[in-house]
Amino acid sequence: MPAPAAVEMPPLQQQILNLAEWVSALVDVTVGPAAVATLKERIGRELKTTFASTFSAEISLAETLHLDVIARYRKRETGKKFLVNPSRA
């Protein structure tokens, strides 16, 4: 079976992923594997409650630059979160 092809990411995404891996390793070393397992279990259990999010609109990265859209998401109203989807056209 051939090795999977390398996934190319934009530099910023790669930096964020590297930081997340570093923080994850740091937490693992700091609190230990048992605590990490407990945290993962809690996140899995609460994924659709504590960590759930609802969005009033999904916008593309390009739409974040439109003045009318800026006026809407700039208000920062309760219950009016915007999901920025960079893969949306």
NUDO-766155 format. One record per residue: residue in three letters; x, y, z of N, C-alpha, C, CB in turn. Coordinates in Angstrom, 2 decimals. Glycine has a CB too. Example, Ala and Ser with C-alpha at 12.3 -4.5 7.8 and 13.67 -1.06 7.14 Angstrom:
2
{type = ALA&n.east = 13.19&n.north = -5.69&n.up = 7.80&ca.east = 12.30&ca.north = -4.50&ca.up = 7.80&c.east = 13.20&c.north = -3.30&c.up = 7.80&cb.east = 11.31&cb.north = -4.47&cb.up = 9.05} $
{type = SER&n.east = 12.85&n.north = -2.25&n.up = 7.08&ca.east = 13.67&ca.north = -1.06&ca.up = 7.14&c.east = 12.90&c.north = 0.03&c.up = 7.87&cb.east = 14.08&cb.north = -0.60&cb.up = 5.72} $
END
This chain:
89
{type = MET&n.east = 0.85&n.north = -1.17&n.up = 0.00&ca.east = 0.00&ca.north = 0.00&ca.up = 0.00&c.east = 0.90&c.north = 1.24&c.up = 0.00&cb.east = -0.97&cb.north = 0.00&cb.up = 1.23} $
{type = PRO&n.east = 0.67&n.north = 2.16&n.up = -0.93&ca.east = 1.51&ca.north = 3.36&ca.up = -0.99&c.east = 1.24&c.north = 4.29&c.up = 0.18&cb.east = 1.29&cb.north = 4.11&cb.up = -2.31} $
{type = ALA&n.east = 2.24&n.north = 5.07&n.up = 0.52&ca.east = 2.10&ca.north = 6.04&ca.up = 1.60&c.east = 1.12&c.north = 7.13&c.up = 1.18&cb.east = 3.48&cb.north = 6.66&cb.up = 1.98} $
{type = PRO&n.east = 0.32&n.north = 7.65&n.up = 2.11&ca.east = -0.62&ca.north = 8.72&ca.up = 1.75&c.east = 0.14&c.north = 9.97&c.up = 1.31&cb.east = -1.54&cb.north = 9.06&cb.up = 2.93} $
{type = ALA&n.east = -0.46&n.north = 10.69&n.up = 0.39&ca.east = 0.15&ca.north = 11.92&ca.up = -0.10&c.east = 0.15&c.north = 12.97&c.up = 1.00&cb.east = -0.60&cb.north = 12.45&cb.up = -1.35} $
{type = ALA&n.east = 1.17&n.north = 13.79&n.up = 1.01&ca.east = 1.25&ca.north = 14.87&ca.up = 2.00&c.east = 0.16&c.north = 15.90&c.up = 1.74&cb.east = 2.65&cb.north = 15.55&cb.up = 1.96} $
{type = VAL&n.east = -0.41&n.north = 16.38&n.up = 2.79&ca.east = -1.46&ca.north = 17.40&ca.up = 2.68&c.east = -0.79&c.north = 18.76&c.up = 2.75&cb.east = -2.55&cb.north = 17.24&cb.up = 3.81} $
{type = GLU&n.east = -1.06&n.north = 19.58&n.up = 1.75&ca.east = -0.49&ca.north = 20.93&ca.up = 1.75&c.east = -1.49&c.north = 21.89&c.up = 2.37&cb.east = -0.11&cb.north = 21.39&cb.up = 0.32} $
{type = MET&n.east = -0.99&n.north = 22.72&n.up = 3.28&ca.east = -1.84&ca.north = 23.70&ca.up = 3.96&c.east = -1.22&c.north = 25.08&c.up = 3.81&cb.east = -2.01&cb.north = 23.34&cb.up = 5.46} $
{type = PRO&n.east = -2.05&n.north = 26.09&n.up = 3.86&ca.east = -1.51&ca.north = 27.45&ca.up = 3.90&c.east = -0.62&c.north = 27.60&c.up = 5.13&cb.east = -2.66&cb.north = 28.50&cb.up = 3.91} $
{type = PRO&n.east = 0.40&n.north = 28.45&n.up = 5.07&ca.east = 1.34&ca.north = 28.59&ca.up = 6.19&c.east = 0.67&c.north = 28.89&c.up = 7.53&cb.east = 2.32&cb.north = 29.68&cb.up = 5.88} $
{type = LEU&n.east = -0.33&n.north = 29.76&n.up = 7.55&ca.east = -0.98&ca.north = 30.10&ca.up = 8.82&c.east = -1.68&c.north = 28.88&c.up = 9.43&cb.east = -1.99&cb.north = 31.24&cb.up = 8.62} $
{type = GLN&n.east = -2.36&n.north = 28.12&n.up = 8.60&ca.east = -3.03&ca.north = 26.91&ca.up = 9.08&c.east = -2.00&c.north = 25.93&c.up = 9.64&cb.east = -3.84&cb.north = 26.24&cb.up = 7.96} $
{type = GLN&n.east = -0.87&n.north = 25.80&n.up = 8.98&ca.east = 0.17&ca.north = 24.89&ca.up = 9.44&c.east = 0.73&c.north = 25.37&c.up = 10.79&cb.east = 1.30&cb.north = 24.79&cb.up = 8.40} $
{type = GLN&n.east = 0.90&n.north = 26.67&n.up = 10.95&ca.east = 1.39&ca.north = 27.21&ca.up = 12.22&c.east = 0.39&c.north = 26.94&c.up = 13.35&cb.east = 1.65&cb.north = 28.72&cb.up = 12.09} $
{type = ILE&n.east = -0.90&n.north = 27.10&n.up = 13.05&ca.east = -1.94&ca.north = 26.85&ca.up = 14.06&c.east = -1.94&c.north = 25.38&c.up = 14.44&cb.east = -3.33&cb.north = 27.27&cb.up = 13.53} $
{type = LEU&n.east = -1.83&n.north = 24.49&n.up = 13.46&ca.east = -1.78&ca.north = 23.07&ca.up = 13.74&c.east = -0.55&c.north = 22.72&c.up = 14.57&cb.east = -1.78&cb.north = 22.27&cb.up = 12.43} $
{type = ASN&n.east = 0.60&n.north = 23.29&n.up = 14.23&ca.east = 1.82&ca.north = 23.05&ca.up = 15.01&c.east = 1.65&c.north = 23.51&c.up = 16.45&cb.east = 3.01&cb.north = 23.76&cb.up = 14.36} $
{type = LEU&n.east = 1.05&n.north = 24.68&n.up = 16.64&ca.east = 0.81&ca.north = 25.20&ca.up = 17.99&c.east = -0.14&c.north = 24.29&c.up = 18.77&cb.east = 0.24&cb.north = 26.63&cb.up = 17.91} $
{type = ALA&n.east = -1.19&n.north = 23.83&n.up = 18.11&ca.east = -2.15&ca.north = 22.94&ca.up = 18.76&c.east = -1.48&c.north = 21.64&c.up = 19.19&cb.east = -3.33&cb.north = 22.64&cb.up = 17.83} $
{type = GLU&n.east = -0.63&n.north = 21.09&n.up = 18.34&ca.east = 0.09&ca.north = 19.86&ca.up = 18.69&c.east = 1.03&c.north = 20.11&c.up = 19.87&cb.east = 0.89&cb.north = 19.33&cb.up = 17.47} $
{type = TRP&n.east = 1.69&n.north = 21.25&n.up = 19.87&ca.east = 2.62&ca.north = 21.59&ca.up = 20.95&c.east = 1.87&c.north = 21.73&c.up = 22.27&cb.east = 3.38&cb.north = 22.88&cb.up = 20.63} $
{type = VAL&n.east = 0.75&n.north = 22.45&n.up = 22.25&ca.east = -0.05&ca.north = 22.65&ca.up = 23.47&c.east = -0.59&c.north = 21.31&c.up = 23.96&cb.east = -1.22&cb.north = 23.65&cb.up = 23.21} $
{type = SER&n.east = -1.06&n.north = 20.49&n.up = 23.03&ca.east = -1.59&ca.north = 19.18&ca.up = 23.39&c.east = -0.52&c.north = 18.32&c.up = 24.08&cb.east = -2.11&cb.north = 18.46&cb.up = 22.14} $
{type = ALA&n.east = 0.68&n.north = 18.33&n.up = 23.53&ca.east = 1.78&ca.north = 17.57&ca.up = 24.13&c.east = 2.13&c.north = 18.13&c.up = 25.50&cb.east = 3.02&cb.north = 17.58&cb.up = 23.21} $
{type = LEU&n.east = 2.12&n.north = 19.44&n.up = 25.63&ca.east = 2.43&ca.north = 20.10&ca.up = 26.90&c.east = 1.40&c.north = 19.73&c.up = 27.98&cb.east = 2.48&cb.north = 21.63&cb.up = 26.72} $
{type = VAL&n.east = 0.13&n.north = 19.73&n.up = 27.61&ca.east = -0.93&ca.north = 19.36&ca.up = 28.55&c.east = -0.76&c.north = 17.91&c.up = 28.97&cb.east = -2.34&cb.north = 19.59&cb.up = 27.92} $
{type = ASP&n.east = -0.46&n.north = 17.04&n.up = 28.01&ca.east = -0.27&ca.north = 15.62&ca.up = 28.29&c.east = 0.85&c.north = 15.42&c.up = 29.31&cb.east = 0.03&cb.north = 14.85&cb.up = 27.00} $
{type = VAL&n.east = 1.96&n.north = 16.10&n.up = 29.12&ca.east = 3.10&ca.north = 15.98&ca.up = 30.03&c.east = 2.78&c.north = 16.60&c.up = 31.38&cb.east = 4.36&cb.north = 16.64&cb.up = 29.41} $
{type = THR&n.east = 2.07&n.north = 17.71&n.up = 31.38&ca.east = 1.79&ca.north = 18.45&ca.up = 32.61&c.east = 0.79&c.north = 17.73&c.up = 33.52&cb.east = 1.26&cb.north = 19.83&cb.up = 32.27} $
{type = VAL&n.east = -0.33&n.north = 17.27&n.up = 32.96&ca.east = -1.38&ca.north = 16.69&ca.up = 33.79&c.east = -1.38&c.north = 15.17&c.up = 33.77&cb.east = -2.72&cb.north = 17.18&cb.up = 33.33} $
{type = GLY&n.east = -0.72&n.north = 14.57&n.up = 32.82&ca.east = -0.63&ca.north = 13.12&ca.up = 32.75&c.east = -1.71&c.north = 12.50&c.up = 31.91&cb.east = -0.70&cb.north = 12.54&cb.up = 34.12} $
{type = PRO&n.east = -1.46&n.north = 11.26&n.up = 31.46&ca.east = -2.38&ca.north = 10.58&ca.up = 30.54&c.east = -3.77&c.north = 10.33&c.up = 31.13&cb.east = -1.78&cb.north = 9.27&cb.up = 30.12} $
{type = ALA&n.east = -3.87&n.north = 10.07&n.up = 32.42&ca.east = -5.20&ca.north = 9.82&ca.up = 33.01&c.east = -6.06&c.north = 11.06&c.up = 32.94&cb.east = -5.06&cb.north = 9.36&cb.up = 34.48} $
{type = ALA&n.east = -5.48&n.north = 12.22&n.up = 33.26&ca.east = -6.23&ca.north = 13.47&ca.up = 33.20&c.east = -6.60&c.north = 13.82&c.up = 31.76&cb.east = -5.43&cb.north = 14.61&cb.up = 33.83} $
{type = VAL&n.east = -5.69&n.north = 13.56&n.up = 30.83&ca.east = -5.99&ca.north = 13.81&ca.up = 29.41&c.east = -7.15&c.north = 12.93&c.up = 28.96&cb.east = -4.73&cb.north = 13.55&cb.up = 28.53} $
{type = ALA&n.east = -7.15&n.north = 11.66&n.up = 29.37&ca.east = -8.25&ca.north = 10.76&ca.up = 29.02&c.east = -9.57&c.north = 11.28&c.up = 29.59&cb.east = -7.97&cb.north = 9.33&cb.up = 29.53} $
{type = THR&n.east = -9.54&n.north = 11.78&n.up = 30.82&ca.east = -10.74&ca.north = 12.34&ca.up = 31.45&c.east = -11.23&c.north = 13.57&c.up = 30.69&cb.east = -10.46&cb.north = 12.71&cb.up = 32.93} $
{type = LEU&n.east = -10.29&n.north = 14.44&n.up = 30.29&ca.east = -10.66&ca.north = 15.64&ca.up = 29.53&c.east = -11.27&c.north = 15.27&c.up = 28.18&cb.east = -9.43&cb.north = 16.53&cb.up = 29.31} $
{type = LYS&n.east = -10.66&n.north = 14.30&n.up = 27.49&ca.east = -11.19&ca.north = 13.86&ca.up = 26.19&c.east = -12.59&c.north = 13.28&c.up = 26.34&cb.east = -10.26&cb.north = 12.82&cb.up = 25.53} $
{type = GLU&n.east = -12.80&n.north = 12.50&n.up = 27.40&ca.east = -14.11&ca.north = 11.92&ca.up = 27.65&c.east = -15.14&c.north = 13.01&c.up = 27.90&cb.east = -14.05&cb.north = 10.96&cb.up = 28.85} $
{type = ARG&n.east = -14.75&n.north = 14.02&n.up = 28.69&ca.east = -15.67&ca.north = 15.12&ca.up = 28.99&c.east = -16.02&c.north = 15.89&c.up = 27.72&cb.east = -15.06&cb.north = 16.08&cb.up = 30.03} $
{type = ILE&n.east = -15.01&n.north = 16.18&n.up = 26.90&ca.east = -15.26&ca.north = 16.91&ca.up = 25.66&c.east = -16.21&c.north = 16.12&c.up = 24.77&cb.east = -13.94&cb.north = 17.20&cb.up = 24.91} $
{type = GLY&n.east = -15.96&n.north = 14.81&n.up = 24.65&ca.east = -16.85&ca.north = 13.97&ca.up = 23.85&c.east = -18.27&c.north = 13.96&c.up = 24.37&cb.east = -16.32&cb.north = 12.56&cb.up = 23.81} $
{type = ARG&n.east = -18.41&n.north = 13.91&n.up = 25.70&ca.east = -19.73&ca.north = 13.87&ca.up = 26.33&c.east = -20.47&c.north = 15.20&c.up = 26.18&cb.east = -19.59&cb.north = 13.52&cb.up = 27.82} $
{type = GLU&n.east = -19.73&n.north = 16.30&n.up = 26.23&ca.east = -20.36&ca.north = 17.63&ca.up = 26.23&c.east = -20.27&c.north = 18.35&c.up = 24.89&cb.east = -19.73&cb.north = 18.48&cb.up = 27.29} $
{type = LEU&n.east = -19.85&n.north = 17.64&n.up = 23.87&ca.east = -19.64&ca.north = 18.25&ca.up = 22.56&c.east = -20.88&c.north = 18.95&c.up = 22.02&cb.east = -19.19&cb.north = 17.21&cb.up = 21.58} $
{type = LYS&n.east = -22.05&n.north = 18.38&n.up = 22.28&ca.east = -23.28&ca.north = 18.95&ca.up = 21.75&c.east = -24.03&c.north = 19.79&c.up = 22.77&cb.east = -24.18&cb.north = 17.85&cb.up = 21.25} $
{type = THR&n.east = -23.42&n.north = 20.04&n.up = 23.94&ca.east = -24.06&ca.north = 20.88&ca.up = 24.95&c.east = -23.13&c.north = 22.03&c.up = 25.31&cb.east = -24.42&cb.north = 20.05&cb.up = 26.21} $
{type = THR&n.east = -22.18&n.north = 21.79&n.up = 26.20&ca.east = -21.27&ca.north = 22.84&ca.up = 26.66&c.east = -20.49&c.north = 23.47&c.up = 25.51&cb.east = -20.29&cb.north = 22.28&cb.up = 27.68} $
{type = PHE&n.east = -19.99&n.north = 22.64&n.up = 24.60&ca.east = -19.15&ca.north = 23.13&ca.up = 23.52&c.east = -19.92&c.north = 23.40&c.up = 22.23&cb.east = -18.05&cb.north = 22.15&cb.up = 23.25} $
{type = ALA&n.east = -21.23&n.north = 23.28&n.up = 22.27&ca.east = -22.04&ca.north = 23.48&ca.up = 21.08&c.east = -22.13&c.north = 24.96&c.up = 20.72&cb.east = -23.44&cb.north = 22.91&cb.up = 21.28} $
{type = SER&n.east = -22.23&n.north = 25.22&n.up = 19.45&ca.east = -22.41&ca.north = 26.60&ca.up = 18.98&c.east = -23.47&c.north = 26.63&c.up = 17.91&cb.east = -21.07&cb.north = 27.18&cb.up = 18.43} $
{type = THR&n.east = -24.20&n.north = 27.71&n.up = 17.91&ca.east = -25.16&ca.north = 27.94&ca.up = 16.83&c.east = -24.78&c.north = 29.26&c.up = 16.18&cb.east = -26.65&cb.north = 27.95&cb.up = 17.35} $
{type = PHE&n.east = -25.05&n.north = 29.35&n.up = 14.91&ca.east = -24.67&ca.north = 30.53&ca.up = 14.15&c.east = -25.88&c.north = 31.10&c.up = 13.46&cb.east = -23.56&cb.north = 30.21&cb.up = 13.14} $
{type = SER&n.east = -25.95&n.north = 32.42&n.up = 13.42&ca.east = -27.09&ca.north = 33.06&ca.up = 12.76&c.east = -26.86&c.north = 33.13&c.up = 11.26&cb.east = -27.33&cb.north = 34.47&cb.up = 13.33} $
{type = ALA&n.east = -25.59&n.north = 33.03&n.up = 10.84&ca.east = -25.28&ca.north = 33.06&ca.up = 9.42&c.east = -23.93&c.north = 32.43&c.up = 9.15&cb.east = -25.31&cb.north = 34.51&cb.up = 8.88} $
{type = GLU&n.east = -23.80&n.north = 31.85&n.up = 7.98&ca.east = -22.52&ca.north = 31.33&ca.up = 7.52&c.east = -22.07&c.north = 32.20&c.up = 6.35&cb.east = -22.61&cb.north = 29.81&cb.up = 7.10} $
{type = ILE&n.east = -20.87&n.north = 32.74&n.up = 6.45&ca.east = -20.37&ca.north = 33.63&ca.up = 5.41&c.east = -19.03&c.north = 33.12&c.up = 4.90&cb.east = -20.25&cb.north = 35.08&cb.up = 5.93} $
{type = SER&n.east = -18.71&n.north = 33.50&n.up = 3.68&ca.east = -17.42&ca.north = 33.12&ca.up = 3.10&c.east = -16.36&c.north = 34.11&c.up = 3.56&cb.east = -17.50&cb.north = 33.08&cb.up = 1.56} $
{type = LEU&n.east = -15.12&n.north = 33.74&n.up = 3.35&ca.east = -14.02&ca.north = 34.62&ca.up = 3.70&c.east = -14.11&c.north = 35.93&c.up = 2.91&cb.east = -12.66&cb.north = 33.93&cb.up = 3.44} $
{type = ALA&n.east = -14.47&n.north = 35.82&n.up = 1.64&ca.east = -14.61&ca.north = 37.02&ca.up = 0.81&c.east = -15.73&c.north = 37.92&c.up = 1.31&cb.east = -14.87&cb.north = 36.62&cb.up = -0.65} $
{type = GLU&n.east = -16.82&n.north = 37.31&n.up = 1.80&ca.east = -17.95&ca.north = 38.11&ca.up = 2.30&c.east = -17.60&c.north = 38.91&c.up = 3.55&cb.east = -19.13&cb.north = 37.19&cb.up = 2.60} $
{type = THR&n.east = -16.58&n.north = 38.51&n.up = 4.29&ca.east = -16.20&ca.north = 39.25&ca.up = 5.49&c.east = -15.71&c.north = 40.65&c.up = 5.16&cb.east = -15.11&cb.north = 38.50&cb.up = 6.26} $
{type = LEU&n.east = -15.40&n.north = 40.89&n.up = 3.89&ca.east = -14.92&ca.north = 42.20&ca.up = 3.46&c.east = -16.01&c.north = 43.11&c.up = 2.91&cb.east = -13.85&cb.north = 42.03&cb.up = 2.42} $
{type = HIS&n.east = -17.22&n.north = 42.59&n.up = 2.74&ca.east = -18.33&ca.north = 43.40&ca.up = 2.24&c.east = -18.82&c.north = 44.32&c.up = 3.36&cb.east = -19.50&cb.north = 42.51&cb.up = 1.71} $
{type = LEU&n.east = -19.01&n.north = 45.59&n.up = 3.05&ca.east = -19.39&ca.north = 46.57&ca.up = 4.05&c.east = -20.69&c.north = 46.23&c.up = 4.77&cb.east = -19.52&cb.north = 47.91&cb.up = 3.41} $
{type = ASP&n.east = -21.69&n.north = 45.74&n.up = 4.04&ca.east = -22.96&ca.north = 45.40&ca.up = 4.69&c.east = -22.80&c.north = 44.21&c.up = 5.64&cb.east = -24.02&cb.north = 45.08&cb.up = 3.63} $
{type = VAL&n.east = -21.95&n.north = 43.26&n.up = 5.30&ca.east = -21.71&ca.north = 42.11&ca.up = 6.17&c.east = -20.89&c.north = 42.54&c.up = 7.39&cb.east = -20.98&cb.north = 40.99&cb.up = 5.40} $
{type = ILE&n.east = -19.90&n.north = 43.40&n.up = 7.18&ca.east = -19.11&ca.north = 43.92&ca.up = 8.29&c.east = -20.02&c.north = 44.61&c.up = 9.29&cb.east = -18.02&cb.north = 44.91&cb.up = 7.78} $
{type = ALA&n.east = -20.96&n.north = 45.39&n.up = 8.80&ca.east = -21.89&ca.north = 46.11&ca.up = 9.68&c.east = -22.71&c.north = 45.13&c.up = 10.52&cb.east = -22.83&cb.north = 47.01&cb.up = 8.86} $
{type = ARG&n.east = -23.04&n.north = 43.95&n.up = 9.95&ca.east = -23.83&ca.north = 42.96&ca.up = 10.69&c.east = -23.00&c.north = 42.24&c.up = 11.73&cb.east = -24.44&cb.north = 41.95&cb.up = 9.73} $
{type = TYR&n.east = -21.80&n.north = 41.75&n.up = 11.36&ca.east = -21.04&ca.north = 40.98&ca.up = 12.35&c.east = -20.28&c.north = 41.85&c.up = 13.34&cb.east = -20.06&cb.north = 40.06&cb.up = 11.65} $
{type = ARG&n.east = -20.11&n.north = 43.11&n.up = 13.04&ca.east = -19.40&ca.north = 44.02&ca.up = 13.94&c.east = -20.21&c.north = 44.34&c.up = 15.20&cb.east = -19.06&cb.north = 45.31&cb.up = 13.20} $
{type = LYS&n.east = -21.52&n.north = 44.19&n.up = 15.13&ca.east = -22.39&ca.north = 44.51&ca.up = 16.27&c.east = -22.14&c.north = 43.62&c.up = 17.48&cb.east = -23.85&cb.north = 44.40&cb.up = 15.85} $
{type = ARG&n.east = -21.70&n.north = 42.39&n.up = 17.26&ca.east = -21.42&ca.north = 41.43&ca.up = 18.34&c.east = -22.62&c.north = 41.25&c.up = 19.27&cb.east = -20.20&cb.north = 41.88&cb.up = 19.15} $
{type = GLU&n.east = -23.76&n.north = 41.00&n.up = 18.68&ca.east = -24.98&ca.north = 40.82&ca.up = 19.46&c.east = -25.07&c.north = 39.40&c.up = 20.01&cb.east = -26.21&cb.north = 41.13&cb.up = 18.60} $
{type = THR&n.east = -25.73&n.north = 39.27&n.up = 21.13&ca.east = -25.96&ca.north = 37.95&ca.up = 21.71&c.east = -26.80&c.north = 37.12&c.up = 20.75&cb.east = -26.65&cb.north = 38.06&cb.up = 23.10} $
{type = GLY&n.east = -26.37&n.north = 35.89&n.up = 20.52&ca.east = -27.10&ca.north = 34.99&ca.up = 19.64&c.east = -26.94&c.north = 35.28&c.up = 18.16&cb.east = -28.54&cb.north = 35.04&cb.up = 19.97} $
{type = LYS&n.east = -26.01&n.north = 36.14&n.up = 17.80&ca.east = -25.80&ca.north = 36.51&ca.up = 16.39&c.east = -24.36&c.north = 36.22&c.up = 15.97&cb.east = -26.13&cb.north = 38.01&cb.up = 16.17} $
{type = LYS&n.east = -23.94&n.north = 34.97&n.up = 16.16&ca.east = -22.59&ca.north = 34.60&ca.up = 15.76&c.east = -22.55&c.north = 34.29&c.up = 14.28&cb.east = -22.10&cb.north = 33.39&cb.up = 16.57} $
{type = PHE&n.east = -21.44&n.north = 34.60&n.up = 13.66&ca.east = -21.24&ca.north = 34.31&ca.up = 12.25&c.east = -20.18&c.north = 33.23&c.up = 12.12&cb.east = -20.84&cb.north = 35.58&cb.up = 11.46} $
{type = LEU&n.east = -20.44&n.north = 32.25&n.up = 11.30&ca.east = -19.46&ca.north = 31.21&ca.up = 10.99&c.east = -18.77&c.north = 31.60&c.up = 9.70&cb.east = -20.12&cb.north = 29.79&cb.up = 10.88} $
{type = VAL&n.east = -17.47&n.north = 31.81&n.up = 9.76&ca.east = -16.71&ca.north = 32.12&ca.up = 8.55&c.east = -16.21&c.north = 30.81&c.up = 7.99&cb.east = -15.52&cb.north = 33.11&cb.up = 8.84} $
{type = ASN&n.east = -16.68&n.north = 30.47&n.up = 6.80&ca.east = -16.32&ca.north = 29.22&ca.up = 6.14&c.east = -15.42&c.north = 29.56&c.up = 4.96&cb.east = -17.59&cb.north = 28.43&cb.up = 5.67} $
{type = PRO&n.east = -14.11&n.north = 29.36&n.up = 5.09&ca.east = -13.18&ca.north = 29.75&ca.up = 4.03&c.east = -13.34&c.north = 28.93&c.up = 2.75&cb.east = -11.76&cb.north = 29.62&cb.up = 4.53} $
{type = SER&n.east = -13.99&n.north = 27.77&n.up = 2.83&ca.east = -14.16&ca.north = 26.96&ca.up = 1.61&c.east = -15.45&c.north = 27.30&c.up = 0.87&cb.east = -14.17&cb.north = 25.47&cb.up = 1.98} $
{type = ARG&n.east = -16.26&n.north = 28.16&n.up = 1.45&ca.east = -17.50&ca.north = 28.58&ca.up = 0.80&c.east = -17.19&c.north = 29.61&c.up = -0.26&cb.east = -18.51&cb.north = 29.13&cb.up = 1.82} $
{type = ALA&n.east = -17.82&n.north = 29.48&n.up = -1.41&ca.east = -17.58&ca.north = 30.41&ca.up = -2.51&c.east = -18.34&c.north = 31.69&c.up = -2.35&cb.east = -17.94&cb.north = 29.78&cb.up = -3.82} $
END
